[in-house]
Amino acid sequence: MPNAEAVKFLEEKDAAFLATVAGVDQITSERQPSPGEWSVGEIVHHLTLIERTVRRLVWALRWRLVGSPARPGIQKTAAMEKVGSREGRVKTMQRFLPSHGQSLQRLLESYKRERQKTLQLARRANFDKLRQRAFRHYVLGYMNGEEWLLFNGYHQERHRRQIEEVLQRVANKT
């Protein structure tokens, strides 16, 4: 995938996500659909944590600081689309668990900063070099740098859909 296509993909997922959270107030952002389930604010915080970590991983793969040589033709398209579709539930790692009760405005500002940095990386990255190194995802297996970069968009879509579900469920509770 050329840089322009990757940037467009990430921008489209970002626009859909921001449209979904537009107009959500602080009180609604803190409501959990049921005990132990994430609120909108927690989902935004989780997305920010993942965005930052994945971007840094892609940068490190590009400069060969982490990972291993990628096997030719690693393609995770089908698995990535499953990530975006919310099929199945995946327990996240401890370090990506969000905090409850943070300011939604601040969370969104932080998220937007991280996404802008990801877009800058996507615009400048040499995708041929990104495809040369791979790092293991704990569920999806080895993914090359390009796949990791695109993972941010698929992951964001998954949680955008989750936010829609959460908003519907908390609205039905009131």
C-alpha positions in Angstrom: 0.0 0.0 0.0 1.5 3.4 -0.9 1.8 6.1 1.7 -1.2 8.1 0.4 -3.5 5.1 0.6 -2.4 4.4 4.2 -2.8 8.0 5.2 -6.3 8.1 3.6 -7.3 4.9 5.4 -6.2 6.3 8.7 -7.8 9.6 8.1 -11.1 8.0 7.1 -11.2 5.9 10.3 -10.3 8.9 12.3 -13.1 11.0 10.8 -15.6 8.3 11.5 -14.4 7.9 15.1 -14.4 11.7 15.8 -18.0 11.9 14.3 -19.1 9.2 16.7 -17.7 10.9 19.8 -18.8 14.4 18.7 -21.4 15.8 21.1 -20.7 13.2 23.9 -20.7 15.1 27.2 -18.5 14.4 30.2 -21.2 12.7 32.2 -22.2 10.4 29.3 -18.5 9.7 28.7 -18.1 8.3 32.2 -21.1 6.0 32.1 -20.3 2.4 31.9 -23.0 0.2 30.2 -22.6 -2.3 33.1 -20.0 -2.8 35.8 -16.7 -3.8 34.5 -17.4 -2.6 30.9 -15.6 0.4 29.5 -17.2 3.8 29.2 -16.7 6.1 26.2 -13.9 7.9 28.0 -12.1 4.7 28.9 -12.3 3.6 25.2 -10.8 6.9 24.1 -8.0 6.5 26.7 -7.3 2.9 25.5 -7.2 4.1 21.9 -4.7 6.8 22.8 -2.5 4.3 24.6 -2.5 1.9 21.7 -2.0 4.6 19.1 1.1 5.9 20.8 2.6 2.4 21.4 1.9 1.1 17.9 3.4 4.3 16.3 6.5 3.9 18.4 6.7 0.3 17.4 6.4 1.1 13.7 9.2 3.7 14.1 11.4 1.1 15.8 10.7 -1.5 13.2 11.6 1.0 10.5 15.0 1.6 12.1 15.5 -2.1 12.9 15.6 -1.4 16.6 13.1 -4.2 17.3 11.6 -7.2 15.5 12.9 -9.8 13.2 13.2 -10.0 9.5 9.7 -10.4 8.0 8.9 -13.3 5.8 7.9 -12.3 2.3 4.2 -11.8 1.8 3.0 -11.6 5.4 -0.6 -10.5 4.9 -3.0 -10.0 7.8 -5.8 -8.3 5.8 -8.5 -10.8 6.8 -7.4 -10.8 10.5 -7.3 -7.0 10.5 -10.8 -6.8 9.1 -11.9 -9.1 11.9 -10.3 -6.7 14.4 -12.4 -3.9 12.9 -15.6 -5.9 12.9 -15.7 -6.6 16.7 -15.9 -10.3 16.1 -14.9 -11.9 19.4 -13.6 -10.2 22.5 -9.9 -9.9 23.1 -8.6 -9.1 26.6 -6.1 -6.3 26.4 -2.7 -6.3 28.1 -2.5 -4.6 31.5 -0.5 -1.6 30.2 -3.3 -0.7 27.8 -6.1 -0.7 30.4 -7.7 2.7 30.6 -8.4 4.9 33.6 -11.9 5.9 34.5 -13.2 9.4 35.1 -10.8 11.5 33.0 -11.8 14.6 31.2 -13.2 13.6 27.8 -11.9 16.8 26.3 -8.4 16.2 27.4 -8.5 12.5 26.3 -9.6 13.6 22.8 -6.9 16.2 22.6 -4.3 13.6 23.6 -5.7 11.1 21.1 -5.7 13.7 18.3 -2.1 14.6 19.0 -1.1 10.9 18.8 -3.0 10.4 15.6 -1.4 13.4 14.0 2.0 11.9 14.8 0.9 8.6 13.3 -0.2 10.4 10.1 3.1 12.2 9.9 4.9 8.9 10.2 2.6 7.3 7.5 3.3 10.2 5.1 7.1 9.9 5.5 7.6 6.2 6.0 9.3 4.1 3.4 6.8 1.2 3.2 9.4 -1.1 1.5 11.5 -0.8 4.7 8.4 -1.2 7.0 7.6 -4.5 5.2 11.1 -5.8 6.0 10.7 -6.2 9.8 8.0 -7.9 11.8 7.0 -8.0 15.4 4.6 -10.5 17.1 1.1 -9.4 18.1 -0.1 -11.5 21.0 -3.3 -12.6 19.1 -2.6 -11.9 15.4 0.9 -13.3 15.2 3.8 -11.7 13.3 3.0 -8.5 11.5 5.3 -6.3 9.5 5.6 -2.6 10.0 3.1 -1.6 7.4 0.5 -4.0 9.0 1.2 -2.6 12.4 0.7 1.0 11.1 -2.7 0.0 9.5 -3.6 -1.9 12.7 -4.2 1.5 14.3 -7.0 2.1 11.9 -8.7 -1.3 12.2 -8.4 -1.2 16.0 -9.9 2.3 16.0 -12.8 1.1 13.9 -13.4 -1.8 16.4 -13.6 0.7 19.2 -15.7 3.2 17.3 -18.3 0.5 16.9 -18.0 -0.3 20.6 -18.6 3.4 21.4 -21.8 3.3 19.3 -22.9 0.2 21.4 -22.0 1.9 24.7 -23.8 5.1 23.8 -26.9 3.2 22.8 -26.8 1.1 26.0 -26.3 4.0 28.4 -29.0 6.0 26.7 -31.4 3.1 27.2 -30.6 3.0 30.9 -31.7 6.6 31.5 
